[in-house]
Amino acid sequence: MNYKETIDFLFTSLPMFQRIGDVAVKKDLTNIRKLCSHLGDPHLAFPSIHIAGTNGKGSTSHMLASIFQAAGYKTGLYTSPHYVDFRERIKINGNMISESQVMKFVETHKHSWKEIQPSFFEITVAMAFDHFRNEKVDMAIIETGLGGRLDSTNIIMPLLSVVTNISYDHMSMLGNTLPEIAFEKAGIIKKEIPVVVGAWTRETAQVFKLKAQKENAHITFASKKVFLKKIKEGKDLQSFRVQSRKDIGIYKIESDLTGPYQIKNISTVVAACLVWNEWYPDEKLSTASIKQGLKSVKLSTRMIGRWMIIRREPLVITDAAHNFDGMQQIIPSLRSNKAKNKHFVLGFVSDKDVKKILALFPAEGIYYWCSPDIPRGKPAEDTLKEGATTGLYGSAFASVELAYQAALKNAETNDLIFVGGSSYVVGNFLEKRKSL
């Protein structure tokens, strides 16, 4: 098989959440343990940091990878989903796994999958672990897929665990209450391994404390350890003053991740670095490495999909926020933008509470409804009807690209166009802009 045939095989032969939803998710670790056993347990061959959370775990993972790269570590990064290229999921120092390495892995090991019957996600996790072992990374930053406790990545023994935040998403698999969801995310907390939880909330704090106590794991809530105050926001960088109850020696930081929600993620990352330094003083991350890593995340990790400014006139922004909490973080910035007119290219997957999300958007916006190009995509005509019941009006289009081109045609130079609603919409949009 050539590379395209290999990817088609992975996408069509294996159960894939993107295509069929919940039934593709294996709710135990049996398969991934079998896969890794067949590979010689590569997940035990490198040090790692494990990241979970409802929102922000992708950004947090990229920031930590950038910081370790700045500190001179050969750093593996596993994230999901991908936007344009499958290989985005598996990187070392920002460089994607090669097409030939993907082909070789599948060709070498696919015969063993008939008996195991793994999912698409389980195969990609095993591929990442194998790649990081073979390339002898100094550190691997591993992002969970869904949940944590039963997530395929949860067979690693990390040096640090991080949970970004807890909000409502994938309730059919993770639970209908915040404590239930927190219980699943807290499943990545390991015996005597420090854990950093981004936000302290009354509903979930006790869940994390009890799990940490059970595992004798030191727990730190980032929101109680590190305080960031925004001091400047530019087109390409935002600056923060770091405040703390203790003198931590980091007084000003800059980040090239300019999304309005990043302040929370950056706070979690800074707290994670401080906890790392407390527990592993022989491998201490310098202030210079932390600052440099945060300032150059996009460059060092080739991160895409989050608050990307595609053009300036009109201003075109795309972001992969895809649930109520994520949208709630970005809508104020879109509402407060001084653009003359605001155009929204929006599409969703069928399992989202779309009405609740749409209620966040401004009635004065002009809407271009679309559907992500996956079987689980919510038909644009259905979203158009739901939008109308919320007071949002526009037209339905056959694809993300047609919707965007219509918005671009209608927009004046001082207008705003936002493309989003689903990470898959963002992926379809960026697919047409591969040069970015």
C-alpha positions as a printed Julia matrix, in Angstrom:
436×3 Matrix{Float64}:
   0.0     0.0    0.0
   1.13    3.54  -0.71
   0.58    6.28   1.89
  -2.91    7.25   0.69
  -4.0     3.62   0.65
  -2.54    3.14   4.14
  -4.49    6.09   5.53
  -7.66    4.97   3.75
  -7.18    1.55   5.33
  -6.86    3.09   8.81
  -9.89    5.33   8.29
 -12.2     2.72   6.79
 -11.12   -0.62   8.24
 -11.02    0.36  11.9
 -13.8     1.73  14.13
 -13.26    5.52  14.11
 -14.97    8.01  16.45
 -14.88   10.67  13.73
 -17.04    8.48  11.49
 -19.34    6.55  13.8
 -19.17    8.24  17.22
 -19.39    6.58  20.63
 -19.42    2.97  19.45
 -15.86    3.38  18.14
 -14.55    4.03  21.66
 -13.38    0.95  23.54
 -14.29    1.41  27.2
 -11.38   -0.56  28.63
  -7.6    -0.82  28.21
  -7.45   -4.44  27.08
  -6.8    -3.77  23.4
  -4.15   -1.11  23.87
  -2.3    -3.35  26.34
  -2.37   -6.18  23.8
  -1.19   -3.88  21.02
   1.68   -2.53  23.1
   2.61   -5.97  24.37
   2.94   -7.09  20.75
   5.25   -4.08  20.18
   7.39   -4.78  23.24
   5.68   -2.24  25.54
   7.1     0.92  23.95
   5.14    3.14  26.38
   7.56    2.14  29.14
  10.63    3.25  27.2
  10.39    7.04  27.57
   9.5     9.61  30.27
   6.19   11.36  29.77
   3.66   13.94  30.95
  -0.02   13.06  30.65
  -2.68   15.7   29.85
  -6.46   15.38  30.24
  -9.34   17.85  30.42
 -12.52   18.88  28.65
 -11.08   21.94  26.92
  -7.56   23.28  26.63
  -5.68   20.0   26.74
  -4.44   20.38  23.15
  -3.11   23.9   23.74
  -1.62   22.86  27.07
   0.1    19.87  25.47
   1.59   22.02  22.7
   2.82   24.63  25.19
   4.5    22.05  27.4
   6.11   20.43  24.34
   7.41   23.83  23.22
   8.89   24.51  26.67
  10.68   21.15  26.83
  11.98   21.72  23.31
  13.29   25.14  24.38
  15.03   23.38  27.28
  16.84   21.11  24.83
  14.75   17.97  25.17
  13.98   15.84  22.14
  10.24   16.03  22.67
   7.48   13.77  21.39
   3.94   15.13  21.19
   0.8    13.04  20.76
  -2.49   14.88  20.24
  -5.88   14.3   18.63
  -7.82   14.8   16.46
  -5.9    15.97  13.42
  -7.15   18.8   11.23
  -5.65   18.19   7.78
  -2.98   15.5    7.93
  -3.2    12.31  10.03
   0.48   12.76  10.9
  -0.31   15.9   12.94
  -1.14   13.51  15.78
   2.45   12.27  16.16
   5.31   14.79  16.23
   8.86   15.04  17.52
  10.19   18.57  17.98
   7.37   19.79  15.78
   8.14   17.4   12.94
   5.39   14.97  11.97
   6.03   11.26  11.7
   6.99   10.53   8.09
   4.65    8.93   5.58
   7.09    6.04   5.18
   7.11    5.41   8.95
   3.3     5.29   9.02
   3.29    2.9    6.07
   5.94    0.67   7.62
   4.13    0.49  10.97
   0.81   -0.49   9.4
   2.34   -3.0    6.98
   4.46   -4.62   9.71
   1.76   -4.98  12.34
  -1.64   -5.08  10.65
  -1.65   -8.89  10.61
  -1.85   -8.88  14.42
  -4.89   -6.61  14.45
  -7.32   -9.21  13.1
  -7.33  -11.01  16.43
  -7.22   -7.88  18.63
  -9.83   -5.89  16.65
  -8.52   -2.48  17.76
 -10.12    0.9   17.12
  -8.56    3.62  14.99
  -7.59    5.57  18.11
  -5.96    2.56  19.75
  -3.81    2.01  16.65
  -2.72    5.67  16.54
  -1.78    5.61  20.24
   0.26    2.44  19.76
   1.9     3.97  16.68
   2.87    7.08  18.65
   4.35    5.08  21.51
   6.31    2.92  19.05
   7.59    6.0   17.2
   8.68    7.78  20.37
  10.48    4.65  21.6
  12.23    4.07  18.28
  13.32    7.71  17.99
  14.54    7.75  21.62
  12.72   10.9   22.74
  13.84   12.56  25.98
  10.25   13.47  26.88
   6.8    12.73  25.49
   3.75   14.93  26.05
   0.7    12.68  25.74
  -2.8    14.11  25.37
  -5.79   11.91  26.18
  -8.52   11.43  23.61
 -11.76   11.18  25.61
 -11.98   11.07  29.39
  -8.9     9.66  31.04
  -9.57    6.62  33.21
 -10.33    4.33  30.26
  -8.56    6.33  27.58
  -6.07    4.32  25.52
  -3.23    6.63  26.52
  -3.75    5.74  30.19
  -1.27    2.89  30.24
   1.74    5.22  30.51
   3.47    5.93  33.81
   4.06    9.68  33.57
   6.29   11.86  35.7
   3.53   14.47  35.92
  -0.23   14.43  35.3
  -2.19   17.53  34.25
  -5.97   18.05  34.09
  -6.86   21.36  32.43
 -10.53   21.82  33.33
 -13.88   20.08  33.56
 -17.02   21.0   31.64
 -19.82   19.26  29.8
 -18.88   17.25  26.71
 -19.29   13.65  25.55
 -21.74   13.06  28.4
 -22.98    9.79  26.9
 -19.56    8.31  27.67
 -18.26   10.37  30.59
 -21.33   11.13  32.7
 -24.06   13.75  33.0
 -22.69   15.69  35.97
 -19.42   17.57  36.47
 -18.32   15.27  39.34
 -18.93   12.23  37.12
 -16.89   13.75  34.29
 -14.18   14.78  36.76
 -14.02   11.19  38.04
 -13.18    9.99  34.51
 -10.54   12.7   33.99
  -9.05   12.03  37.44
  -8.37    8.49  36.26
  -5.0     9.64  34.91
  -3.76   10.37  38.45
  -1.13    7.75  39.26
   0.34    6.45  42.49
   2.8     8.97  44.01
   2.95   11.01  40.78
   2.26   14.76  41.21
  -0.84   16.13  39.5
  -1.73   19.68  38.48
  -5.41   20.55  38.05
  -6.03   23.78  36.16
  -9.13   25.19  37.79
 -10.43   24.74  41.33
 -14.22   24.5   41.25
 -16.59   23.67  44.05
 -18.26   20.9   42.03
 -15.11   18.97  41.14
 -12.28   19.81  43.55
 -13.22   17.09  46.03
 -13.23   14.45  43.29
  -9.63   15.26  42.43
  -8.56   15.54  46.06
 -10.01   12.13  46.93
  -8.37   10.45  43.94
  -5.02   12.11  44.72
  -5.31   11.07  48.36
  -6.08    7.49  47.35
  -2.99    7.4   45.12
  -0.81    9.35  47.58
  -0.26   11.86  44.76
   0.58   15.48  45.54
  -2.1    17.72  44.04
  -1.79   21.37  42.99
  -4.61   23.57  41.69
  -3.08   26.0   39.19
  -5.72   28.64  39.85
  -4.59   28.78  43.48
  -0.86   28.77  42.72
  -0.39   31.08  39.71
  -2.21   34.27  38.76
  -1.84   35.91  35.36
  -2.75   39.48  34.57
  -2.93   40.48  30.92
  -0.8    43.54  30.26
  -0.81   43.69  26.46
  -2.61   42.11  23.55
  -1.17   42.39  20.07
  -1.87   40.79  16.72
   0.73   38.05  17.17
   1.56   38.03  20.89
  -0.17   38.59  24.2
   1.73   39.46  27.36
   1.0    38.62  30.98
   2.34   39.52  34.39
   2.79   36.44  36.57
   1.64   36.85  40.13
   1.9    34.33  42.93
   1.71   33.99  46.67
   5.36   33.01  46.43
   8.18   34.73  44.56
   8.58   32.34  41.62
  10.94   34.4   39.5
   8.8    34.64  36.34
   7.5    38.17  36.18
   6.46   38.63  32.57
   5.65   36.11  29.87
   4.56   36.37  26.26
   2.61   33.85  24.2
   2.02   33.53  20.48
  -1.25   31.74  21.27
  -3.57   34.74  21.18
  -6.94   33.09  21.8
  -8.93   34.77  24.59
  -9.18   31.5   26.5
  -5.43   30.87  26.58
  -4.87   32.78  29.82
  -6.29   29.8   31.74
  -4.2    27.3   29.81
  -1.02   29.35  30.22
  -1.65   29.56  33.97
  -1.97   25.77  34.09
   1.23   25.34  32.08
   3.24   27.72  34.29
   1.97   25.91  37.4
   2.89   22.56  35.8
   6.43   23.82  35.15
   6.79   25.02  38.72
   5.58   21.69  40.09
   7.96   19.91  37.72
  10.85   21.97  39.08
   9.86   21.2   42.66
   9.72   17.44  42.04
  12.56   17.08  39.57
  15.17   19.69  40.56
  17.93   17.85  38.67
  15.95   18.44  35.45
  14.77   21.92  36.31
  13.19   23.99  33.55
  14.85   27.4   33.48
  12.85   30.61  33.43
  14.38   31.33  30.03
  13.14   28.0   28.64
   9.64   28.57  30.0
   9.49   32.06  28.51
  10.93   31.02  25.15
   8.69   27.98  24.93
   5.53   29.98  25.58
   6.55   32.67  23.11
   7.12   30.29  20.2
   4.5    27.52  20.49
   3.24   27.82  16.9
   6.74   27.85  15.45
   8.24   25.06  17.54
   5.28   22.65  17.49
   3.55   23.74  14.26
   0.3    24.02  16.15
  -2.8    24.82  14.07
  -6.54   25.04  14.58
  -6.74   27.36  17.58
  -7.63   31.04  17.11
  -5.89   31.13  13.75
  -5.99   34.44  11.92
  -6.17   33.49   8.25
  -6.29   37.01   6.81
  -6.69   40.61   8.0
  -8.98   42.33   5.46
 -11.56   41.1    6.08
 -10.44   39.59   9.38
 -10.87   35.81   9.14
 -10.52   33.75  12.32
 -10.98   30.01  12.76
 -11.05   28.13  16.05
 -11.82   24.53  17.0
 -13.99   25.28  20.06
 -16.79   22.73  19.78
 -18.8    22.62  23.01
 -20.71   25.12  25.13
 -17.86   25.92  27.5
 -15.35   26.31  24.67
 -17.67   28.59  22.71
 -18.42   30.58  25.84
 -14.71   31.38  26.07
 -14.45   32.87  22.57
 -17.83   34.52  21.93
 -17.12   37.64  24.06
 -14.07   38.43  21.91
 -16.09   37.94  18.73
 -18.92   40.09  20.08
 -16.61   42.89  21.21
 -14.69   43.02  17.91
 -15.28   46.39  16.23
 -15.9    44.9   12.78
 -18.65   46.58  10.77
 -20.42   43.27  10.03
 -19.86   39.81  11.47
 -20.17   36.69   9.35
 -20.31   33.25  10.97
 -19.54   30.06   9.04
 -20.75   27.36  11.42
 -21.19   23.62  11.34
 -21.58   20.98  14.01
 -21.59   17.26  14.68
 -24.9    15.59  15.37
 -24.31   14.78  19.05
 -23.95   18.37  20.26
 -26.58   20.46  22.07
 -26.59   22.95  19.22
 -29.41   25.17  20.48
 -27.54   25.86  23.72
 -24.4    26.77  21.76
 -26.24   28.9   19.2
 -27.85   30.92  22.0
 -24.38   32.39  22.65
 -24.09   33.97  19.18
 -25.2    37.53  18.31
 -28.54   37.97  16.52
 -27.06   40.7   14.31
 -24.59   38.26  12.76
 -24.92   36.9    9.22
 -24.9    33.09   9.24
 -23.61   30.57   6.73
 -24.62   27.09   7.88
 -22.61   24.07   6.76
 -21.81   20.52   7.81
 -18.41   18.98   8.45
 -17.56   16.38   5.83
 -17.93   13.34   8.1
 -20.83   10.88   8.55
 -21.58   12.38  11.98
 -21.95   15.88  10.56
 -25.22   17.63  11.4
 -26.98   18.55   8.13
 -26.71   22.26   7.38
 -30.46   22.51   6.77
 -31.15   21.17  10.26
 -28.79   23.72  11.81
 -30.45   26.47   9.75
 -33.81   25.56  11.29
 -32.41   25.44  14.82
 -30.63   28.74  14.25
 -33.9    30.37  13.2
 -35.57   29.27  16.45
 -32.74   31.08  18.28
 -33.07   34.24  16.17
 -30.04   33.55  13.97
 -30.65   33.79  10.23
 -28.69   32.9    7.13
 -28.38   30.27   4.42
 -27.35   26.62   4.26
 -24.48   25.44   2.06
 -23.38   22.08   0.74
 -19.84   22.34   2.15
 -17.67   24.33   4.51
 -15.74   25.83   1.6
 -18.88   26.99  -0.24
 -20.14   28.6    2.97
 -16.81   30.37   3.5
 -16.6    31.59  -0.1
 -20.11   33.04   0.22
 -19.12   34.84   3.41
 -15.94   36.12   1.78
 -17.89   37.42  -1.21
 -20.32   39.27   1.05
 -17.74   40.66   3.49
 -16.28   44.14   3.3
 -12.63   44.81   4.2
 -13.51   45.91   7.74
 -15.77   42.92   8.46
 -15.12   39.78  10.53
 -15.57   36.2    9.36
 -15.45   33.4   11.92
 -15.23   29.74  10.85
 -15.9    27.06  13.45
 -18.39   25.04  15.48
 -16.46   21.81  15.21
 -12.85   20.73  14.92
 -13.92   18.92  11.76
 -15.26   22.15  10.25
 -11.89   23.74  11.0
 -10.18   20.74   9.41
 -12.28   21.02   6.24
 -11.55   24.74   6.11
  -7.79   24.35   6.58
  -7.66   21.47   4.09
  -8.24   24.05   1.35
  -5.44   26.21   2.78
  -2.63   23.68   3.15
  -0.02   26.33   2.44
  -0.77   27.79   5.87
